[in-house]
């Protein structure tokens, strides 16, 4: 656990200040503290203490103060299920609940995570004209929660699988309001693999095909094409379509060959797993 440093220690604050050059960096630090102390450590009070200490930093402008308020509320919501949020804007209400839902899921409290997510989406439903900035926190939280549940694999219970399918669909919905074709394409990729993981390969095929179609229609880079073909190969493998799987694996190899060296390094493990499907 992080060692506690008194917020009033002048030398320590000067040392911190030399690494923080903008309010955006301070807001990013606040989000890191929230994530680390909440999801990874379960050190809720320690996280709140640290966030409150940052409020006195000279770079803590209105944007940072909002991030700190949201962070404190998120930790409290994840710990207890409720928090005093009097005076919060709609954006802050949704951000705090979305972040708390992700923290709760990371702490394996799926029931609280889904309750917080429903509450956040309820707030959003009351504001049908909300713009991208309000949808984005939910898009990010739902995406992260979907992958968290996906990666549990056989350790998931039936309720967790249902939650996975719920949040991965919500991720695409919110990205359709907050992102570009790229985020929507990646949401379809997640939908395809989550449906395969849930034992629903026929439904997964639709999303994998949409993922690839988005890459073709938008002139996506080879990196996106590679993973679209990977998703199709995995779906076709789950459906038992050997010929279609072989075509998708071959297409993934072609896309891989055109990748830059650093992207090949990032994709090499995925390609090896695809090759293993064919053996």
Backbone bond lengths (Angstrom), bond angles and torsions (degrees), N, CA, C in turn:
res aa  C-N    CA-C-N  psi(-1)  N-CA   C-N-CA  omega(-1)  CA-C   N-CA-C  phi
1 X - - - 1.459 - - 1.518 109.14 -
2 X 1.342 115.90 148.46 1.444 119.58 178.97 1.520 110.14 -62.87
3 X 1.338 114.67 138.77 1.454 118.73 176.87 1.516 110.40 -70.69
4 X 1.314 117.42 141.83 1.461 120.89 -179.34 1.511 109.85 -80.62
5 X 1.337 115.78 127.94 1.466 121.91 179.62 1.517 108.09 -116.27
6 X 1.330 119.27 127.74 1.461 120.48 -179.77 1.524 110.95 -56.55
7 X 1.318 116.93 132.72 1.461 120.81 -177.07 1.514 111.93 -67.60
8 X 1.334 117.62 -19.93 1.459 120.23 -177.10 1.518 112.75 -91.66
9 X 1.305 117.88 -0.62 1.465 120.23 -177.74 1.520 109.80 -69.30
10 X 1.332 117.63 110.98 1.462 121.52 -174.12 1.507 113.29 -59.90
11 X 1.339 118.13 -45.20 1.459 120.16 -177.74 1.508 111.49 -64.98
12 X 1.333 116.67 -38.24 1.452 120.32 -179.57 1.515 110.83 -68.06
13 X 1.329 117.22 -38.33 1.452 119.65 179.49 1.518 111.03 -70.09
14 X 1.333 117.38 -35.26 1.464 119.51 176.00 1.516 110.08 -66.07
15 X 1.346 116.65 -39.06 1.464 120.19 178.79 1.526 110.24 -63.67
16 X 1.332 117.51 -41.42 1.456 120.82 178.13 1.517 110.79 -65.33
17 X 1.342 116.64 -42.15 1.464 120.64 -175.52 1.517 112.35 -61.92
18 X 1.316 118.13 -31.73 1.465 119.12 -177.37 1.522 112.20 -69.97
19 X 1.328 118.25 -17.11 1.456 121.43 177.66 1.517 112.30 -96.78
20 X 1.331 117.53 -14.52 1.459 122.13 -178.96 1.514 108.88 -107.09
21 X 1.328 116.10 116.47 1.461 120.44 -173.61 1.520 113.08 -110.79
22 X 1.326 118.24 -7.00 1.457 119.68 -176.58 1.527 110.03 -154.57
23 X 1.331 117.50 157.25 1.460 119.67 174.55 1.529 112.92 -57.06
24 X 1.343 116.75 -35.21 1.468 119.79 179.61 1.522 111.02 -60.80
25 X 1.328 117.57 -38.80 1.459 120.69 178.48 1.529 110.85 -68.10
26 X 1.333 116.50 -37.60 1.459 119.44 178.26 1.521 110.56 -67.15
27 X 1.334 117.68 -39.57 1.470 121.01 176.35 1.524 110.75 -63.25
28 X 1.331 116.59 -38.92 1.468 120.30 177.60 1.527 110.25 -64.29
29 X 1.326 117.28 -39.57 1.466 120.69 176.92 1.529 110.16 -62.39
30 X 1.318 116.89 -41.31 1.462 120.53 178.62 1.525 110.79 -60.33
31 X 1.326 116.71 -43.09 1.471 119.68 179.37 1.522 111.03 -66.13
32 X 1.337 116.52 -35.13 1.467 120.09 177.86 1.533 110.61 -65.80
33 X 1.326 116.11 -43.96 1.466 120.09 178.40 1.531 110.32 -60.01
34 X 1.330 115.93 -45.32 1.468 121.11 178.70 1.526 110.97 -58.10
35 X 1.346 116.20 -46.91 1.460 120.71 -177.94 1.527 111.50 -67.14
36 X 1.320 116.72 -47.64 1.464 120.52 -176.79 1.525 111.52 -65.78
37 X 1.331 116.27 -52.06 1.464 119.62 -176.04 1.518 111.94 -71.08
38 X 1.324 116.82 -29.63 1.455 119.39 -179.52 1.504 112.99 -84.43
39 X 1.327 116.49 -70.69 1.459 120.58 -172.11 1.516 113.44 -69.79
40 X 1.331 117.52 -41.97 1.469 119.95 -173.22 1.529 113.46 -86.34
41 X 1.339 116.60 -39.22 1.461 119.31 -173.26 1.524 113.73 -105.46
42 X 1.321 117.46 -21.34 1.456 119.10 -173.94 1.516 112.18 63.42
43 X 1.335 116.03 24.49 1.474 121.64 -178.52 1.524 108.12 -96.79
44 X 1.312 116.70 70.86 1.454 121.31 -169.97 1.528 112.75 -65.68
45 X 1.321 117.47 -47.23 1.461 119.44 -178.88 1.524 110.87 -66.08
46 X 1.322 116.76 -39.73 1.466 120.10 177.70 1.524 109.94 -61.10
47 X 1.331 117.06 -42.40 1.451 120.01 178.56 1.509 112.34 -63.32
48 X 1.331 116.91 -42.65 1.475 119.84 177.98 1.516 111.06 -62.60
49 X 1.336 116.50 -40.92 1.469 120.72 178.74 1.524 110.23 -59.52
50 X 1.315 116.63 -44.84 1.460 120.47 -177.78 1.529 111.39 -66.14
51 X 1.318 116.49 -41.37 1.462 119.90 -179.72 1.526 110.83 -65.49
52 X 1.322 116.84 -42.31 1.464 119.24 178.54 1.525 111.41 -64.27
53 X 1.323 116.58 -34.98 1.465 120.07 178.44 1.525 111.44 -64.50
54 X 1.339 116.48 -34.61 1.465 120.14 -179.36 1.521 112.70 -68.80
55 X 1.334 118.13 -17.73 1.464 120.81 -177.92 1.517 112.46 -62.92
56 X 1.351 116.88 -23.57 1.464 120.25 -179.47 1.524 113.03 -88.09
57 X 1.327 117.62 -0.90 1.462 120.44 -178.69 1.530 109.96 -67.02
58 X 1.331 117.74 140.61 1.474 119.99 -177.99 1.528 114.30 -60.91
59 X 1.327 118.65 -20.62 1.463 121.14 178.81 1.530 113.08 -88.68
60 X 1.334 116.30 0.75 1.464 119.93 -174.26 1.529 110.38 -79.07
61 X 1.326 116.36 81.44 1.459 121.64 177.57 1.529 110.01 -80.53
62 X 1.334 117.15 -170.03 1.463 121.04 -176.13 1.527 111.40 -60.84
63 X 1.334 117.19 -38.97 1.471 120.65 179.32 1.518 110.79 -64.05
64 X 1.315 116.66 -42.23 1.468 120.64 179.49 1.528 110.34 -67.92
65 X 1.328 117.16 -42.85 1.456 119.88 179.63 1.524 110.79 -59.30
66 X 1.342 116.11 -38.08 1.466 119.79 176.06 1.526 110.57 -62.94
67 X 1.335 117.40 -44.78 1.465 121.08 178.64 1.521 111.22 -60.90
68 X 1.322 116.87 -37.53 1.460 120.49 -179.77 1.528 110.92 -70.11
69 X 1.343 117.10 -42.67 1.474 120.35 176.45 1.528 110.36 -59.17
70 X 1.310 115.27 -46.53 1.459 120.21 -179.45 1.530 110.39 -63.03
71 X 1.329 116.98 -42.02 1.457 120.43 -179.73 1.515 112.74 -61.96
72 X 1.325 116.52 -45.38 1.471 120.42 178.42 1.523 110.22 -61.31
73 X 1.336 116.64 -45.27 1.467 120.43 -180.00 1.527 111.21 -64.81
74 X 1.328 117.03 -39.39 1.459 120.92 -179.68 1.526 111.00 -61.09
75 X 1.317 116.16 -45.08 1.462 119.75 179.69 1.525 111.25 -63.48
76 X 1.330 116.53 -40.00 1.458 120.03 -180.00 1.524 111.42 -68.90
77 X 1.331 116.84 -42.20 1.461 120.61 177.15 1.529 111.40 -60.78
78 X 1.319 116.16 -43.11 1.464 119.69 -179.61 1.520 111.45 -67.28
79 X 1.326 116.47 -31.55 1.466 120.09 -178.49 1.527 111.94 -80.50
80 X 1.339 117.14 -41.41 1.462 120.37 -170.19 1.527 114.19 -120.71
81 X 1.326 117.88 -17.60 1.454 121.03 -177.77 1.509 114.59 91.43
82 X 1.331 117.37 -5.24 1.469 120.19 178.32 1.526 108.58 -150.07
83 X 1.343 115.62 157.18 1.467 121.32 179.97 1.510 108.86 -160.59
84 X 1.323 116.26 150.18 1.457 121.45 176.25 1.523 108.97 -75.51
85 X 1.331 116.46 113.93 1.459 120.56 -179.94 1.522 111.04 -126.53
86 X 1.316 115.14 34.82 1.460 120.31 177.61 1.526 109.43 -59.62
87 X 1.318 116.26 132.52 1.456 120.31 178.92 1.511 114.52 86.69
88 X 1.326 118.31 -0.63 1.468 120.63 178.57 1.533 109.83 -70.86
89 X 1.300 115.85 143.08 1.457 120.98 171.66 1.529 108.88 -75.85
90 X 1.337 116.30 167.32 1.465 119.94 175.63 1.524 110.49 -56.22
91 X 1.303 116.43 -44.07 1.464 121.16 179.39 1.520 110.84 -58.52
92 X 1.334 117.45 -44.07 1.465 120.79 -178.70 1.531 111.45 -69.63
93 X 1.334 117.27 -37.04 1.465 119.69 176.31 1.523 110.55 -59.43
94 X 1.322 116.02 -47.60 1.460 120.43 -177.13 1.518 110.86 -68.94
95 X 1.330 117.62 -43.03 1.468 120.03 179.45 1.526 111.14 -61.12
96 X 1.324 117.22 -41.28 1.467 119.12 -177.54 1.529 110.84 -67.54
97 X 1.332 117.59 -41.32 1.456 119.77 -179.57 1.519 112.16 -72.47
98 X 1.335 117.07 -37.57 1.468 119.57 177.87 1.523 110.53 -63.41
99 X 1.332 116.34 -45.32 1.466 119.68 179.72 1.527 110.88 -65.74
100 X 1.328 116.74 -40.81 1.473 119.92 179.64 1.521 111.13 -65.27
101 X 1.331 116.91 -35.48 1.470 119.80 177.62 1.521 110.39 -62.52
102 X 1.342 116.32 -44.62 1.467 119.73 179.42 1.529 111.31 -64.10
103 X 1.334 116.80 -40.47 1.467 120.40 178.16 1.535 109.94 -63.15
104 X 1.331 116.03 -45.56 1.468 120.03 -178.24 1.524 111.46 -61.08
105 X 1.335 116.21 -42.07 1.456 118.90 179.22 1.525 110.38 -64.73
106 X 1.333 115.98 -40.88 1.461 119.42 177.51 1.518 112.77 -61.60
107 X 1.354 116.06 -27.33 1.468 121.47 176.80 1.531 110.93 -90.17
108 X 1.359 117.12 10.26 1.466 124.56 176.96 1.524 112.93 66.68
109 X 1.333 116.43 30.27 1.465 120.73 173.50 1.526 107.61 -108.48
110 X 1.342 115.34 78.73 1.455 120.57 -175.72 1.519 112.03 -65.11
111 X 1.316 117.53 -36.65 1.465 121.13 -178.15 1.525 109.98 -61.42
112 X 1.334 117.12 -49.45 1.468 119.76 179.13 1.520 110.79 -65.97
113 X 1.315 117.23 -39.40 1.469 120.49 -179.51 1.527 110.58 -58.61
114 X 1.315 116.88 -46.62 1.459 120.04 -177.38 1.522 111.16 -71.26
115 X 1.328 118.20 -33.70 1.462 120.74 176.49 1.522 110.75 -64.28
116 X 1.319 116.77 -42.09 1.466 120.89 178.53 1.523 110.86 -66.34
117 X 1.321 116.08 -38.54 1.459 119.75 179.32 1.529 110.35 -66.84
118 X 1.323 116.87 -40.89 1.470 119.34 177.28 1.521 110.89 -61.97
119 X 1.309 116.31 -40.06 1.462 119.80 179.05 1.525 111.06 -63.72
120 X 1.320 116.47 -44.14 1.467 120.14 178.98 1.522 111.23 -61.79
121 X 1.318 116.34 -42.17 1.463 119.97 -179.65 1.529 110.62 -70.83
122 X 1.331 116.70 -28.20 1.452 119.75 174.59 1.515 111.59 -66.33
123 X 1.342 116.36 -42.61 1.466 120.02 175.62 1.529 110.30 -59.55
124 X 1.315 115.81 -41.56 1.460 120.21 -177.97 1.529 110.75 -68.20
125 X 1.318 117.20 -36.97 1.466 120.42 -179.77 1.527 111.39 -63.04
126 X 1.332 116.28 -27.06 1.460 120.56 178.88 1.524 112.18 -77.84
127 X 1.317 117.01 -3.70 1.471 122.05 179.89 1.523 108.66 -131.69
128 X 1.343 117.75 72.66 1.468 120.81 -173.49 1.525 114.31 -62.16
129 X 1.323 116.82 -18.89 1.469 119.71 -179.63 1.530 112.74 -95.63
130 X 1.339 116.79 11.08 1.473 120.09 -178.81 1.519 110.17 -59.79
131 X 1.310 115.45 140.90 1.458 120.91 -176.30 1.515 113.92 -90.05
132 X 1.317 114.30 -170.74 1.465 121.34 -174.80 1.523 112.36 -59.40
133 X 1.339 117.04 -39.19 1.463 119.54 -175.93 1.526 112.07 -63.34
134 X 1.339 117.22 -27.90 1.461 120.63 179.80 1.530 110.47 -82.67
135 X 1.319 117.03 -34.33 1.470 120.69 179.30 1.531 112.08 -74.99
136 X 1.321 117.10 -30.08 1.473 119.74 -171.06 1.536 113.78 -59.58
137 X 1.347 120.71 -44.64 1.469 118.40 179.63 1.526 112.95 -58.46
138 X 1.335 116.81 -36.70 1.461 119.52 177.54 1.518 111.40 -71.11
139 X 1.333 116.88 -37.99 1.466 119.80 177.42 1.522 110.53 -60.34
140 X 1.322 116.37 -45.03 1.470 121.20 -179.08 1.528 110.52 -66.47
141 X 1.345 116.66 -47.07 1.465 119.96 -178.05 1.521 111.21 -63.07
142 X 1.333 116.97 -43.82 1.475 119.60 -178.87 1.526 110.77 -65.36
143 X 1.327 117.37 -39.94 1.463 120.36 177.10 1.529 111.09 -60.28
144 X 1.330 116.05 -48.85 1.463 119.65 -178.10 1.529 111.59 -64.84
145 X 1.323 116.19 -39.08 1.462 119.88 179.63 1.525 110.80 -67.25
146 X 1.333 117.05 -38.68 1.467 119.85 178.63 1.524 111.11 -60.42
147 X 1.341 116.55 -44.77 1.466 118.95 -179.24 1.525 111.80 -70.16
148 X 1.336 116.68 -34.84 1.465 119.53 175.62 1.528 110.18 -58.71
149 X 1.325 116.68 -45.42 1.464 120.46 -179.63 1.524 111.44 -72.17
150 X 1.326 117.50 -38.10 1.464 121.00 177.15 1.522 110.72 -57.99
151 X 1.327 115.46 -45.17 1.461 119.80 -173.60 1.524 113.09 -72.22
152 X 1.322 117.91 -10.11 1.464 119.98 175.23 1.519 111.50 -75.10
153 X 1.335 116.70 -19.58 1.457 121.18 174.34 1.509 113.41 53.42
154 X 1.322 115.56 -128.37 1.466 121.21 -175.31 1.528 112.72 -67.73
155 X 1.330 117.10 -11.71 1.466 120.14 178.79 1.527 111.81 -79.39
156 X 1.342 117.31 -9.66 1.459 120.36 178.75 1.532 111.16 -71.14
157 X 1.325 116.10 142.06 1.462 120.76 169.62 1.529 108.20 -88.59
158 X 1.315 116.30 174.31 1.467 120.30 -178.49 1.521 111.50 -61.57
159 X 1.335 117.56 -38.51 1.471 120.26 179.07 1.522 111.18 -65.34
160 X 1.325 116.64 -37.66 1.466 119.96 178.09 1.522 111.25 -66.51
161 X 1.324 116.51 -37.50 1.466 119.78 178.07 1.525 110.34 -65.30
162 X 1.326 116.62 -42.39 1.468 120.01 176.71 1.521 110.56 -62.22
163 X 1.336 116.56 -40.69 1.466 120.13 178.05 1.522 110.98 -64.08
164 X 1.325 116.71 -39.64 1.465 121.06 178.54 1.524 110.97 -58.54
165 X 1.324 116.80 -47.15 1.462 120.59 -178.64 1.527 111.20 -66.95
166 X 1.316 116.31 -33.78 1.466 120.90 177.65 1.523 110.47 -65.58
167 X 1.325 116.71 -51.29 1.464 118.85 -173.06 1.528 111.89 -73.77
168 X 1.325 118.33 -30.63 1.463 118.47 179.61 1.529 110.30 -70.56
169 X 1.337 117.15 -34.24 1.463 119.91 174.47 1.526 110.27 -68.30
170 X 1.336 116.83 -39.72 1.462 120.65 178.32 1.521 111.43 -64.56
171 X 1.327 116.50 -34.90 1.463 119.60 178.54 1.520 110.80 -58.59
172 X 1.330 117.26 -47.03 1.468 119.47 179.19 1.518 111.19 -64.21
173 X 1.325 116.61 -40.37 1.458 120.42 179.60 1.524 111.20 -58.20
174 X 1.320 116.10 -47.34 1.465 119.35 -177.14 1.533 111.79 -74.64
175 X 1.337 117.49 -33.67 1.459 119.01 175.42 1.527 110.99 -66.10
176 X 1.328 117.30 -28.43 1.469 119.15 178.26 1.521 111.16 -65.83
177 X 1.346 116.70 -19.57 1.460 121.18 177.21 1.520 112.28 -102.47
178 X 1.329 116.72 -19.18 1.466 119.09 -172.24 1.522 113.95 -116.71
179 X 1.334 118.60 -12.58 1.459 119.83 -172.45 1.516 113.59 -124.22
180 X 1.308 114.69 -163.06 1.458 123.16 178.42 1.529 108.26 -113.32
181 X 1.339 115.65 -175.41 1.464 119.03 177.61 1.526 111.07 -56.40
182 X 1.334 117.26 -30.07 1.461 120.29 -176.68 1.528 111.07 -65.28
183 X 1.339 116.87 -47.63 1.461 119.02 178.80 1.526 111.40 -65.68
184 X 1.328 116.57 -36.14 1.468 119.52 178.90 1.534 110.11 -68.18
185 X 1.323 116.52 -40.66 1.472 120.34 177.03 1.524 110.74 -61.06
186 X 1.323 116.57 -42.83 1.464 119.42 179.36 1.526 111.48 -69.76
187 X 1.337 116.99 -29.20 1.458 120.01 174.33 1.526 110.38 -66.14
188 X 1.345 117.11 -38.21 1.463 119.91 175.92 1.527 110.94 -65.30
189 X 1.324 116.73 -37.47 1.469 120.52 175.02 1.528 110.20 -58.42
190 X 1.338 116.03 -46.57 1.463 120.03 179.13 1.519 111.15 -64.51
191 X 1.331 116.94 -40.61 1.462 120.38 178.16 1.533 111.13 -60.36
192 X 1.339 115.99 -41.75 1.462 119.62 179.93 1.522 111.22 -61.63
193 X 1.339 116.68 -49.65 1.464 118.95 -175.50 1.525 112.11 -72.56
194 X 1.330 117.23 -32.73 1.466 118.80 177.37 1.527 110.91 -67.55
195 X 1.330 117.29 -37.77 1.468 119.12 177.99 1.533 111.07 -69.21
196 X 1.318 117.67 -35.43 1.465 119.50 173.61 1.525 109.86 -62.13
197 X 1.334 116.12 -45.86 1.456 120.64 -178.87 1.524 111.17 -62.98
198 X 1.344 116.34 -29.43 1.464 120.32 179.20 1.523 112.48 -83.59
199 X 1.348 117.02 1.11 1.462 120.37 -179.10 1.511 113.47 78.74
200 X 1.346 116.64 29.49 1.465 122.43 -178.35 1.533 109.65 -124.50
201 X 1.331 117.91 63.74 1.462 120.39 -173.98 1.520 114.32 -66.86
202 X 1.325 118.55 -30.28 1.460 119.31 -179.79 1.528 110.89 -67.16
203 X 1.334 116.99 -41.79 1.461 120.05 175.23 1.521 110.56 -66.85
204 X 1.325 116.98 -33.92 1.457 121.02 -179.41 1.523 111.94 -63.50
205 X 1.325 117.07 -32.05 1.462 120.67 -177.06 1.528 111.70 -58.76
206 X 1.297 117.16 -41.51 1.468 121.58 179.73 1.519 110.63 -57.21
207 X 1.324 117.21 -45.95 1.461 120.87 -176.92 1.525 111.45 -71.08
208 X 1.329 117.59 -38.16 1.458 120.34 177.30 1.521 110.69 -63.65
209 X 1.320 117.21 -39.80 1.467 120.60 178.17 1.518 111.05 -67.34
210 X 1.326 117.56 -37.37 1.465 120.36 176.28 1.520 110.74 -65.29
211 X 1.318 117.03 -38.33 1.460 122.06 178.64 1.524 110.29 -59.77
212 X 1.321 117.00 -49.19 1.456 120.68 -179.66 1.529 110.94 -66.74
213 X 1.332 117.61 -40.18 1.460 120.85 179.67 1.526 110.93 -60.79
214 X 1.332 117.23 -39.42 1.463 120.70 178.27 1.519 110.83 -63.70
215 X 1.325 116.73 -38.68 1.466 120.01 177.77 1.531 110.72 -63.93
216 X 1.308 116.87 -43.77 1.469 121.13 -179.00 1.522 110.56 -67.10
217 X 1.315 117.11 -45.99 1.465 121.44 -174.83 1.517 113.34 -70.22
218 X 1.327 116.81 -23.06 1.466 120.08 -176.41 1.526 113.32 -111.24
219 X 1.337 117.14 11.54 1.459 119.92 178.90 1.516 112.58 57.48
220 X 1.312 115.81 44.23 1.462 121.13 -176.38 1.519 111.37 -63.36
221 X 1.327 117.54 151.79 1.464 120.49 175.41 1.523 111.33 -65.89
222 X 1.309 115.88 164.42 1.471 121.36 -176.25 1.522 112.09 -59.17
223 X 1.318 117.50 -30.78 1.469 121.48 179.39 1.527 110.38 -57.62
224 X 1.334 117.08 -45.27 1.462 120.86 -179.98 1.532 110.51 -69.35
225 X 1.339 116.75 -40.26 1.463 120.30 177.95 1.526 110.70 -61.15
226 X 1.332 116.19 -40.13 1.465 119.10 -179.84 1.521 110.67 -57.32
227 X 1.331 116.98 -48.90 1.458 119.04 -176.31 1.524 112.33 -74.32
228 X 1.328 117.56 -26.82 1.462 118.85 173.80 1.532 110.21 -64.66
229 X 1.338 116.71 -44.03 1.465 120.07 177.24 1.535 110.93 -67.02
230 X 1.325 116.37 -34.78 1.467 119.15 176.97 1.528 110.56 -61.72
231 X 1.353 115.66 -44.73 1.463 119.33 179.22 1.526 110.77 -61.08
232 X 1.329 116.56 -44.66 1.467 119.65 178.88 1.526 111.27 -61.33
233 X 1.321 116.73 -42.50 1.465 119.97 179.70 1.523 110.91 -61.00
234 X 1.325 117.04 -41.95 1.462 120.53 -178.79 1.536 110.59 -67.69
235 X 1.332 115.43 -41.00 1.465 118.99 178.52 1.528 110.32 -63.74
236 X 1.334 116.68 -45.27 1.466 120.26 -177.68 1.525 111.31 -67.76
237 X 1.316 116.15 -33.31 1.466 119.57 174.75 1.532 109.75 -62.65
238 X 1.340 115.84 -44.93 1.463 119.81 -179.91 1.521 111.89 -65.33
239 X 1.343 116.73 -29.67 1.466 120.93 179.04 1.529 112.24 -83.61
240 X 1.325 116.75 -8.11 1.462 120.55 179.90 1.511 113.82 78.97
241 X 1.339 117.34 18.90 1.468 121.59 -179.89 1.533 108.13 -93.11
242 X 1.313 116.21 88.83 1.462 121.94 -172.76 1.532 111.70 -64.03
243 X 1.326 117.38 -42.90 1.467 120.44 -177.33 1.526 111.15 -65.65
244 X 1.329 116.75 -45.10 1.464 120.40 179.60 1.523 110.49 -65.52
245 X 1.336 116.52 -37.78 1.464 119.48 177.19 1.519 110.38 -61.61
246 X 1.315 117.81 -43.37 1.461 121.56 -179.03 1.531 110.82 -62.22
247 X 1.341 117.28 -39.36 1.465 120.22 178.41 1.532 110.84 -64.67
248 X 1.315 116.18 -41.00 1.464 119.50 -179.21 1.519 111.63 -69.28
249 X 1.329 117.03 -38.11 1.468 119.83 177.10 1.528 109.96 -64.35
250 X 1.319 116.53 -41.47 1.467 120.27 178.27 1.526 110.47 -63.02
251 X 1.332 117.57 -41.16 1.464 120.67 178.88 1.524 110.86 -65.94
252 X 1.326 117.00 -36.19 1.462 120.22 176.95 1.526 110.72 -65.08
253 X 1.337 116.92 -37.93 1.465 120.08 177.39 1.528 110.61 -62.21
254 X 1.331 116.81 -42.49 1.466 121.01 179.54 1.530 109.93 -61.72
255 X 1.323 117.08 -45.87 1.462 120.65 179.04 1.529 110.64 -63.34
256 X 1.326 116.27 -40.56 1.468 120.60 179.90 1.525 110.98 -60.51
257 X 1.323 116.79 -39.22 1.471 120.97 -176.94 1.518 112.47 -64.42
258 X 1.346 116.95 -22.67 1.470 119.89 -178.14 1.528 112.82 -95.25
259 X 1.313 116.72 -2.12 1.461 120.14 -178.13 1.523 111.74 -73.04
260 X 1.332 115.10 151.24 1.463 120.25 170.15 1.525 108.58 -65.03
261 X 1.334 115.50 158.43 1.468 120.71 -174.79 1.523 112.14 -55.73
262 X 1.339 117.51 -42.09 1.470 119.08 -177.50 1.527 111.26 -69.48
263 X 1.333 116.66 -33.30 1.462 119.56 176.87 1.536 110.61 -72.69
264 X 1.323 116.91 -35.00 1.463 118.74 175.40 1.528 110.43 -61.40
265 X 1.317 115.79 -39.43 1.461 119.53 179.02 1.533 110.45 -61.60
266 X 1.340 115.76 -40.07 1.454 120.36 -179.20 1.526 111.85 -70.28
267 X 1.332 117.06 -28.20 1.475 121.52 -174.95 1.527 113.46 -99.87
268 X 1.317 117.58 -7.22 1.465 120.35 -172.22 1.525 112.19 -60.02
269 X 1.330 116.55 -41.88 1.464 119.74 -179.21 1.531 111.00 -64.75
270 X 1.345 116.38 -41.31 1.465 119.63 178.88 1.524 110.64 -63.63
271 X 1.333 117.29 -39.08 1.465 119.96 178.77 1.519 110.78 -65.67
272 X 1.320 116.88 -41.50 1.464 120.08 179.28 1.530 111.11 -61.13
273 X 1.320 116.80 -38.04 1.471 119.97 179.06 1.530 110.18 -68.49
274 X 1.343 116.39 -36.41 1.454 119.34 176.49 1.527 111.09 -63.97
275 X 1.324 115.02 -44.42 1.470 119.31 179.42 1.532 109.82 -59.79
276 X 1.316 116.60 -35.50 1.463 119.92 -179.07 1.526 111.69 -67.23
277 X 1.353 116.71 -27.86 1.466 119.10 178.59 1.516 111.48 -62.79
278 X 1.333 115.46 -33.01 1.469 120.10 -175.13 1.523 113.10 -80.58
279 X 1.322 116.64 -9.01 1.472 118.58 -176.57 1.521 111.45 -90.77
